[in-house]
Amino acid sequence: MRWACLAGLVLGLASQAAAQEIVSARYDGPTTRYPHGVLGDEIEHDTLVVRLSDGREIAARWAQDIVFEDLSPRVVDVDGDGAPEVVVVESHETQGARLAIWGMRDGTLAQIAATPHIGTRFRWLAPVAVADLDGDGLVELAYVDRPHLAKVLRVWRYGADGALTQVASVEGMTNHRIGWDYIAGGLRNCGQGPEMVLADAGWANVVAVRFADGALTQQVLGRYSPEALERALGC
């Protein structure tokens, strides 16, 4: 009986440890093996580190082919279970960038979903938002595909089946210039639901983009300047 109780205690502790939530994330393992330089230098990272609610840190590393070509990980609840996941930008040596979701699975940090790679080396994407954009209870992930070239805003939905599905796209949007160590714009809610704030393809105007009923609609907010874009984010 004593052994049975001990076994039950050990299993309970293991389950409790595995259930710890992600509270923060960072990149580590600087590397120059993917010298794109789109974010201002040729240093990217090969390791994702998360801190759990019990204080432990757990890491996952790409040993080859892939790096995290990103500014910082985004900690957000993507699947709606109340525990955060981590959204990152990953770039492949020959296939370019993709958006990926990482989370805790059975006590291990693992990738749980990803969009396809763009398909060409040194082609990047710039995240815009991770949120329920249309109020249907499911989270969408939005990014600008090749903000310096194609300038396509794409919206993907994380479904109940754990898969990412593209649900909308529109051309003529951007949120990054080559060499910037930041991504412009983002998400706002001025009382009428979430809107993505970006620049148009020529950096002439600040634009608010809303996703509803499966479609993206645009509203020009005014002439572009860095200050105007920041004001728009603040409603």
C-alpha positions as CSV (number, residue, x, y, z in Angstrom):
1,M,0.0,0.0,0.0
2,R,2.9,2.4,0.9
3,W,4.4,1.8,-2.6
4,A,1.1,2.4,-4.3
5,C,0.7,5.7,-2.4
6,L,4.3,6.7,-3.4
7,A,3.7,5.8,-7.0
8,G,0.5,7.9,-7.0
9,L,2.4,10.9,-5.4
10,V,5.2,10.7,-8.0
11,L,2.7,10.5,-10.9
12,G,0.8,13.5,-9.4
13,L,4.0,15.5,-9.1
14,A,5.0,14.7,-12.7
15,S,1.6,15.7,-14.0
16,Q,1.8,19.0,-12.0
17,A,5.2,19.7,-13.5
18,A,4.1,19.0,-17.0
19,A,1.1,21.3,-16.6
20,Q,3.2,24.3,-15.8
21,E,2.5,27.2,-18.1
22,I,4.8,29.3,-20.3
23,V,5.1,32.8,-18.8
24,S,7.9,34.3,-21.0
25,A,10.1,33.4,-23.9
26,R,13.4,34.6,-25.5
27,Y,15.9,33.6,-28.2
28,D,19.4,32.3,-27.5
29,G,22.2,30.7,-29.4
30,P,23.3,33.6,-31.7
31,T,24.4,32.3,-35.1
32,T,25.6,33.8,-38.4
33,R,24.8,30.7,-40.5
34,Y,21.8,32.5,-42.2
35,P,23.3,35.9,-43.2
36,H,20.2,37.6,-44.5
37,G,20.5,40.8,-42.5
38,V,16.9,41.9,-43.0
39,L,16.7,43.0,-39.4
40,G,19.8,45.2,-39.4
41,D,22.6,42.6,-38.8
42,E,23.5,39.0,-39.8
43,I,23.0,37.5,-36.4
44,E,20.0,35.3,-35.9
45,H,19.3,32.6,-33.2
46,D,19.0,28.8,-33.2
47,T,17.4,28.3,-29.8
48,L,14.0,29.1,-28.3
49,V,13.9,29.3,-24.5
50,V,10.7,29.5,-22.4
51,R,10.3,30.2,-18.7
52,L,7.5,28.2,-17.0
53,S,5.3,29.4,-14.1
54,D,7.4,27.3,-11.7
55,G,10.6,29.2,-12.6
56,R,12.1,26.4,-14.8
57,E,13.5,27.2,-18.2
58,I,13.2,24.8,-21.1
59,A,14.9,25.2,-24.5
60,A,14.6,23.8,-28.0
61,R,17.3,24.2,-30.6
62,W,17.5,24.0,-34.4
63,A,20.9,22.3,-35.0
64,Q,20.9,23.0,-38.7
65,D,19.0,24.4,-41.7
66,I,16.6,26.6,-39.6
67,V,17.0,29.7,-37.5
68,F,14.7,32.1,-35.6
69,E,14.8,35.2,-37.9
70,D,12.8,37.3,-35.5
71,L,12.9,40.2,-33.0
72,S,11.3,38.4,-30.0
73,P,8.9,35.6,-29.4
74,R,5.2,36.3,-28.9
75,V,3.7,34.7,-25.8
76,V,-0.1,34.3,-26.5
77,D,-2.8,31.7,-26.0
78,V,-3.4,30.5,-29.5
79,D,-5.5,27.4,-28.9
80,G,-7.9,28.9,-26.3
81,D,-7.1,26.5,-23.5
82,G,-6.0,29.3,-21.1
83,A,-2.3,28.4,-21.3
84,P,0.0,30.5,-23.6
85,E,1.9,29.2,-26.6
86,V,4.8,31.0,-28.4
87,V,4.6,32.4,-31.9
88,V,7.9,32.8,-33.8
89,V,9.3,33.5,-37.2
90,E,11.6,30.7,-38.5
91,S,13.7,30.8,-41.7
92,H,15.0,27.7,-43.6
93,E,18.4,27.7,-45.3
94,T,16.9,27.3,-48.7
95,Q,13.1,27.8,-48.2
96,G,12.9,31.1,-46.5
97,A,10.6,32.1,-43.7
98,R,7.5,30.7,-42.0
99,L,5.3,31.5,-39.0
100,A,5.4,28.8,-36.3
101,I,3.6,28.0,-33.0
102,W,5.5,26.3,-30.2
103,G,4.0,25.0,-26.9
104,M,4.5,22.6,-24.1
105,R,3.5,19.0,-24.9
106,D,4.1,16.3,-22.3
107,G,6.7,18.4,-20.5
108,T,8.6,19.2,-23.7
109,L,8.8,22.4,-25.7
110,A,7.7,21.4,-29.2
111,Q,6.5,23.0,-32.5
112,I,2.8,22.4,-32.8
113,A,1.9,24.1,-36.1
114,A,3.5,26.2,-38.8
115,T,2.6,27.9,-42.1
116,P,4.5,26.7,-45.2
117,H,7.8,28.3,-45.9
118,I,7.7,31.1,-48.4
119,G,9.8,28.9,-50.7
120,T,13.0,30.8,-51.4
121,R,16.1,31.6,-49.4
122,F,16.3,35.1,-47.9
123,R,12.6,35.7,-48.2
124,W,11.0,36.9,-44.9
125,L,7.6,37.7,-43.3
126,A,6.7,40.3,-40.7
127,P,4.0,39.4,-38.1
128,V,1.1,41.8,-37.6
129,A,-1.2,40.3,-35.1
130,V,-2.2,37.1,-33.2
131,A,-5.8,37.5,-32.0
132,D,-9.4,36.5,-32.7
133,L,-9.8,39.0,-35.5
134,D,-13.4,38.2,-36.4
135,G,-15.0,37.3,-33.1
136,D,-15.6,33.6,-33.9
137,G,-13.7,32.3,-30.9
138,L,-10.8,31.0,-32.9
139,V,-7.4,32.8,-33.1
140,E,-6.0,34.2,-36.4
141,L,-2.4,34.9,-37.1
142,A,-1.6,37.7,-39.6
143,Y,1.6,38.6,-41.2
144,V,3.0,40.5,-44.2
145,D,4.5,38.1,-46.7
146,R,7.7,39.6,-48.0
147,P,7.1,43.2,-46.8
148,H,9.8,44.5,-49.1
149,L,8.8,42.5,-52.3
150,A,5.3,40.9,-52.5
151,K,3.7,43.0,-49.8
152,V,0.8,40.6,-49.2
153,L,-1.1,40.6,-45.9
154,R,-2.1,37.0,-45.1
155,V,-4.4,35.8,-42.4
156,W,-4.3,32.2,-41.1
157,R,-6.7,30.6,-38.6
158,Y,-5.6,28.1,-35.9
159,G,-8.5,25.6,-36.0
160,A,-9.9,23.2,-33.4
161,D,-8.0,20.4,-35.2
162,G,-4.7,22.1,-34.4
163,A,-4.0,23.1,-38.0
164,L,-3.3,26.4,-39.6
165,T,-5.5,27.4,-42.6
166,Q,-5.1,30.5,-44.6
167,V,-8.5,32.3,-44.6
168,A,-7.8,35.7,-46.3
169,S,-5.2,37.7,-48.1
170,V,-4.8,41.1,-49.7
171,E,-2.0,42.7,-51.7
172,G,-0.5,46.2,-51.2
173,M,0.4,46.2,-47.5
174,T,3.7,46.5,-45.7
175,N,5.1,47.0,-42.2
176,H,8.8,46.8,-42.5
177,R,11.8,48.3,-44.4
178,I,15.1,46.4,-44.9
179,G,17.4,47.0,-42.0
180,W,14.8,48.1,-39.5
181,D,15.2,46.4,-36.1
182,Y,11.5,46.7,-35.4
183,I,8.2,46.0,-37.1
184,A,5.9,48.9,-37.7
185,G,2.2,48.9,-36.9
186,G,0.2,46.2,-35.2
187,L,-3.2,45.6,-33.7
188,R,-5.7,48.1,-32.2
189,N,-9.2,48.1,-30.9
190,C,-10.9,51.4,-30.8
191,G,-14.2,50.0,-29.5
192,Q,-15.5,48.5,-32.7
193,G,-13.4,45.3,-32.8
194,P,-9.8,44.5,-33.7
195,E,-8.1,46.3,-36.6
196,M,-4.6,45.8,-38.1
197,V,-2.7,49.0,-38.7
198,L,-0.1,49.0,-41.5
199,A,1.2,51.1,-44.3
200,D,0.2,50.7,-47.9
201,A,2.8,49.3,-50.3
202,G,4.3,52.6,-51.2
203,W,4.5,54.0,-47.7
204,A,2.1,56.7,-48.7
205,N,-0.8,56.1,-46.3
206,V,-1.6,54.5,-42.9
207,V,-4.2,51.9,-43.4
208,A,-6.5,50.0,-41.0
209,V,-7.5,46.5,-42.1
210,R,-10.4,44.6,-40.6
211,F,-11.1,40.9,-41.0
212,A,-14.8,40.0,-40.9
213,D,-17.1,37.5,-42.7
214,G,-14.1,35.9,-44.3
215,A,-12.9,39.1,-46.0
216,L,-10.4,41.9,-45.4
217,T,-11.6,45.5,-45.7
218,Q,-9.4,48.6,-45.7
219,Q,-9.7,52.1,-44.4
220,V,-7.2,54.8,-45.1
221,L,-6.5,56.7,-41.9
222,G,-4.2,59.4,-43.3
223,R,-0.8,60.1,-44.8
224,Y,2.0,57.9,-43.6
225,S,4.7,58.9,-41.2
226,P,6.1,57.0,-38.3
227,E,4.4,59.3,-35.9
228,A,1.0,59.0,-37.7
229,L,1.2,55.3,-37.5
230,E,1.9,55.3,-33.8
231,R,-1.0,57.7,-33.2
232,A,-3.3,55.4,-35.2
233,L,-2.3,52.5,-33.0
234,G,-3.5,54.5,-30.0
235,C,-6.8,55.3,-31.6
